[in-house]
Amino acid sequence: MFLFIFVSNWSGALLPWKIIQLPHGELVAPTNDINTTVALALLISVAYFYAGLSKKGLAYFGKYIQPTPILLPINILEDFTKSLSLSFRLFGNILADELVVVVLVSLVPLVVPIPVMFLGLFTSGIQALIFATLAAAYIGESMEGHH
């Protein structure tokens, strides 16, 4: 996942819009589409449920009623917000970076956008690292026991 996010975001950072003319659209990072980021986050959700179930079996679902069964709705909501947070964080940061580049290319087309485009490389690397780190943390959390 890290390599996919890192390398695929380079297209939005290195190739600003309107410089390379494509016949049917523009070349952009795939993670500036909310559908892609939600799909990646759902894959992580499936991975941490699978990791937890394979490690603990059906006892994995016991974490939802810990420390008291009253917290069941909040514990279920926590699993949904993990995926939502992963997807919106990646989507928002990459989209904002591309919008800044688009605005700068349209206002000052030559020299000024170049440092911002290189900053986009850094941003895509940071976002890939954050996504991969949080995914690993969520999967590790689902596999560890409560002591």
C-alpha beads as a LAMMPS data file, in Angstrom:
LAMMPS data file: protein, C-alpha beads

147 atoms
146 bonds

1 atom types
1 bond types

-500.0 500.0 xlo xhi
-500.0 500.0 ylo yhi
-500.0 500.0 zlo zhi

Masses

1 110.0

Atoms # bond

1 1 1 0.000 0.000 0.000
2 1 1 2.814 2.386 0.874
3 1 1 4.457 2.006 -2.532
4 1 1 1.161 2.343 -4.400
5 1 1 0.248 5.572 -2.621
6 1 1 3.777 6.964 -2.812
7 1 1 4.393 6.301 -6.507
8 1 1 0.885 7.003 -7.773
9 1 1 0.820 10.447 -6.173
10 1 1 3.901 11.470 -8.142
11 1 1 1.772 12.024 -11.232
12 1 1 -0.062 14.859 -9.504
13 1 1 3.096 16.332 -8.017
14 1 1 5.433 16.120 -11.006
15 1 1 3.106 16.699 -13.923
16 1 1 1.001 19.819 -13.413
17 1 1 -2.208 20.159 -15.329
18 1 1 -2.186 21.700 -18.812
19 1 1 1.503 20.985 -19.510
20 1 1 0.933 17.508 -20.971
21 1 1 -2.153 17.452 -23.150
22 1 1 -4.096 14.202 -23.024
23 1 1 -6.962 13.604 -25.460
24 1 1 -9.505 12.520 -22.830
25 1 1 -8.648 14.326 -19.610
26 1 1 -5.827 15.152 -17.286
27 1 1 -3.206 13.074 -15.496
28 1 1 -3.779 13.323 -11.743
29 1 1 -2.999 11.322 -8.632
30 1 1 -5.543 8.535 -8.095
31 1 1 -5.842 9.413 -4.417
32 1 1 -7.458 12.755 -5.164
33 1 1 -10.618 10.723 -5.818
34 1 1 -12.590 9.901 -2.680
35 1 1 -13.580 6.489 -4.102
36 1 1 -9.959 5.360 -4.286
37 1 1 -9.135 6.433 -0.750
38 1 1 -12.288 4.853 0.659
39 1 1 -11.444 1.595 -1.128
40 1 1 -7.911 1.654 0.318
41 1 1 -9.277 2.336 3.798
42 1 1 -11.819 -0.472 3.466
43 1 1 -9.011 -2.845 2.488
44 1 1 -7.237 -1.879 5.696
45 1 1 -10.455 -2.472 7.650
46 1 1 -10.810 -5.937 6.163
47 1 1 -7.145 -6.599 6.961
48 1 1 -7.443 -5.675 10.622
49 1 1 -10.665 -7.640 11.077
50 1 1 -9.018 -10.626 9.398
51 1 1 -5.877 -10.278 11.526
52 1 1 -7.902 -10.063 14.723
53 1 1 -10.151 -12.978 13.829
54 1 1 -7.273 -15.183 12.727
55 1 1 -5.311 -14.448 15.913
56 1 1 -8.127 -14.642 18.483
57 1 1 -11.020 -16.347 16.712
58 1 1 -14.502 -15.257 17.730
59 1 1 -13.101 -13.977 21.028
60 1 1 -11.968 -10.969 18.966
61 1 1 -15.484 -9.543 19.203
62 1 1 -15.187 -9.523 22.983
63 1 1 -13.263 -6.260 22.712
64 1 1 -16.482 -4.499 21.784
65 1 1 -17.995 -5.045 25.226
66 1 1 -14.849 -4.114 27.159
67 1 1 -14.779 -2.599 29.803
68 1 1 -18.581 -2.560 29.936
69 1 1 -21.316 -3.638 27.471
70 1 1 -22.742 -0.107 27.593
71 1 1 -19.838 0.995 25.370
72 1 1 -20.779 -1.407 22.539
73 1 1 -22.126 1.311 20.174
74 1 1 -19.094 3.528 20.761
75 1 1 -16.656 0.656 20.187
76 1 1 -18.420 -0.252 16.915
77 1 1 -18.392 3.396 15.854
78 1 1 -14.651 3.508 16.537
79 1 1 -14.010 0.881 13.846
80 1 1 -15.990 2.885 11.294
81 1 1 -14.199 6.113 12.164
82 1 1 -10.795 4.483 11.670
83 1 1 -11.607 3.838 8.017
84 1 1 -13.257 7.212 7.585
85 1 1 -10.254 8.975 9.086
86 1 1 -7.771 7.096 6.880
87 1 1 -9.675 7.872 3.705
88 1 1 -10.445 11.542 4.390
89 1 1 -6.916 12.320 5.559
90 1 1 -5.328 10.924 2.408
91 1 1 -7.968 12.392 0.100
92 1 1 -7.957 15.864 1.634
93 1 1 -4.215 16.323 1.753
94 1 1 -3.539 15.117 -1.781
95 1 1 -6.459 17.065 -3.238
96 1 1 -5.374 20.242 -1.449
97 1 1 -1.835 19.843 -2.764
98 1 1 -3.064 19.404 -6.333
99 1 1 -5.439 22.358 -6.068
100 1 1 -2.603 24.609 -4.908
101 1 1 -0.503 23.511 -7.897
102 1 1 -3.421 24.075 -10.299
103 1 1 -4.065 27.569 -8.979
104 1 1 -0.395 28.512 -9.124
105 1 1 0.013 27.095 -12.640
106 1 1 -3.003 29.073 -13.843
107 1 1 -1.883 32.327 -12.161
108 1 1 1.889 32.222 -12.612
109 1 1 2.608 29.482 -15.138
110 1 1 6.380 29.342 -15.268
111 1 1 8.706 29.477 -12.268
112 1 1 6.610 29.858 -9.106
113 1 1 4.782 26.454 -9.181
114 1 1 8.006 24.430 -9.452
115 1 1 8.905 24.535 -5.709
116 1 1 5.304 23.726 -4.837
117 1 1 5.414 20.737 -7.194
118 1 1 8.526 19.457 -5.429
119 1 1 6.755 20.042 -2.131
120 1 1 4.038 17.764 -3.554
121 1 1 6.598 14.966 -3.782
122 1 1 7.362 15.433 -0.111
123 1 1 3.650 15.591 0.726
124 1 1 2.910 12.377 -1.158
125 1 1 5.720 10.623 0.691
126 1 1 4.495 11.845 4.062
127 1 1 0.900 10.859 3.296
128 1 1 1.970 7.386 2.157
129 1 1 4.013 6.988 5.345
130 1 1 1.140 8.143 7.562
131 1 1 -1.334 5.835 5.825
132 1 1 0.987 2.825 6.093
133 1 1 1.871 3.576 9.718
134 1 1 -1.747 3.939 10.788
135 1 1 -2.691 0.798 8.876
136 1 1 0.052 -1.157 10.639
137 1 1 -0.999 0.296 13.996
138 1 1 -4.642 -0.670 13.443
139 1 1 -3.725 -4.193 12.367
140 1 1 -1.332 -4.564 15.305
141 1 1 -3.976 -3.275 17.700
142 1 1 -6.471 -5.846 16.479
143 1 1 -3.983 -8.642 17.109
144 1 1 -2.869 -7.693 20.601
145 1 1 -4.727 -8.721 23.704
146 1 1 -6.049 -6.531 26.474
147 1 1 -3.980 -7.040 29.613

Bonds

1 1 1 2
2 1 2 3
3 1 3 4
4 1 4 5
5 1 5 6
6 1 6 7
7 1 7 8
8 1 8 9
9 1 9 10
10 1 10 11
11 1 11 12
12 1 12 13
13 1 13 14
14 1 14 15
15 1 15 16
16 1 16 17
17 1 17 18
18 1 18 19
19 1 19 20
20 1 20 21
21 1 21 22
22 1 22 23
23 1 23 24
24 1 24 25
25 1 25 26
26 1 26 27
27 1 27 28
28 1 28 29
29 1 29 30
30 1 30 31
31 1 31 32
32 1 32 33
33 1 33 34
34 1 34 35
35 1 35 36
36 1 36 37
37 1 37 38
38 1 38 39
39 1 39 40
40 1 40 41
41 1 41 42
42 1 42 43
43 1 43 44
44 1 44 45
45 1 45 46
46 1 46 47
47 1 47 48
48 1 48 49
49 1 49 50
50 1 50 51
51 1 51 52
52 1 52 53
53 1 53 54
54 1 54 55
55 1 55 56
56 1 56 57
57 1 57 58
58 1 58 59
59 1 59 60
60 1 60 61
61 1 61 62
62 1 62 63
63 1 63 64
64 1 64 65
65 1 65 66
66 1 66 67
67 1 67 68
68 1 68 69
69 1 69 70
70 1 70 71
71 1 71 72
72 1 72 73
73 1 73 74
74 1 74 75
75 1 75 76
76 1 76 77
77 1 77 78
78 1 78 79
79 1 79 80
80 1 80 81
81 1 81 82
82 1 82 83
83 1 83 84
84 1 84 85
85 1 85 86
86 1 86 87
87 1 87 88
88 1 88 89
89 1 89 90
90 1 90 91
91 1 91 92
92 1 92 93
93 1 93 94
94 1 94 95
95 1 95 96
96 1 96 97
97 1 97 98
98 1 98 99
99 1 99 100
100 1 100 101
101 1 101 102
102 1 102 103
103 1 103 104
104 1 104 105
105 1 105 106
106 1 106 107
107 1 107 108
108 1 108 109
109 1 109 110
110 1 110 111
111 1 111 112
112 1 112 113
113 1 113 114
114 1 114 115
115 1 115 116
116 1 116 117
117 1 117 118
118 1 118 119
119 1 119 120
120 1 120 121
121 1 121 122
122 1 122 123
123 1 123 124
124 1 124 125
125 1 125 126
126 1 126 127
127 1 127 128
128 1 128 129
129 1 129 130
130 1 130 131
131 1 131 132
132 1 132 133
133 1 133 134
134 1 134 135
135 1 135 136
136 1 136 137
137 1 137 138
138 1 138 139
139 1 139 140
140 1 140 141
141 1 141 142
142 1 142 143
143 1 143 144
144 1 144 145
145 1 145 146
146 1 146 147
